[in-house]
Amino acid sequence: MYRISYADEVVKDDLPNILEPWKTEIRKAIETKLTTRPEIYSRPLRRSLKGYRKLRVGGYRIIFRIENNNVKIFIIQHRSTVYTKAPDRL
């Protein structure tokens, strides 16, 4: 089992801007996929985001890093904006 932790910006900035039905889907994906086998359900990122991984949930992307048995989530945003805002946050 992997433990999930969130960056402060995810709780303050990202989650309040997501509609409730998508929050439920994202929460379900985190609880089922990222707590069990994050390396299988996600894909590695390249270039400036090397070392991070992404999980796709509909039109949203969850960018995270696996550190031992901990999954640290850094950003949850729509795919149209996530890759432009991610380098500033990471």
Order of alpha helices (4+ residues) and beta strands (2+ residues): beta-alpha-alpha-beta-beta-beta-beta-alpha
